[in-house]
Amino acid sequence: MTHHEEDFKDTTSTINVLMVIVAMVAMPLLPMLMGWFTMLR
């Protein structure tokens, strides 16, 4: 049971790290995407 808890904790931290990386990549690109949508209109 202890191994399962450690595995679950590791999985959660991995998902959190992936979410942080995706947010760091996507947030600066949002204004650029909005600018493209405005230009292409």
C-alpha positions as CSV (number, residue, x, y, z in Angstrom):
1,M,0.0,0.0,0.0
2,T,2.9,2.4,0.7
3,H,4.3,1.7,-2.8
4,H,0.9,2.5,-4.3
5,E,0.7,5.9,-2.4
6,E,4.2,6.8,-3.6
7,D,3.3,5.8,-7.1
8,F,0.1,7.9,-7.0
9,K,2.0,10.9,-5.6
10,D,4.6,10.6,-8.4
11,T,1.9,10.4,-11.0
12,T,0.2,13.5,-9.6
13,S,3.5,15.5,-9.5
14,T,4.2,14.4,-13.1
15,I,0.8,15.6,-14.3
16,N,1.3,18.9,-12.4
17,V,4.7,19.4,-14.0
18,L,3.2,18.7,-17.5
19,M,0.4,21.2,-16.8
20,V,2.9,23.8,-15.7
21,I,5.0,23.3,-18.8
22,V,1.9,23.5,-21.1
23,A,0.8,26.7,-19.3
24,M,4.2,28.3,-19.7
25,V,4.2,27.5,-23.4
26,A,0.6,28.4,-24.1
27,M,0.2,31.6,-22.1
28,P,2.7,33.7,-24.0
29,L,1.3,32.4,-27.3
30,L,-2.3,33.4,-26.5
31,P,-1.9,37.1,-27.4
32,M,-0.2,36.1,-30.7
33,L,-3.1,33.7,-31.5
34,M,-5.6,36.5,-30.8
35,G,-3.5,38.8,-33.0
36,W,-3.6,36.3,-35.9
37,F,-7.4,35.9,-35.5
38,T,-7.8,39.7,-35.6
39,M,-5.5,40.0,-38.7
40,L,-7.2,37.1,-40.6
41,R,-10.6,38.6,-40.0
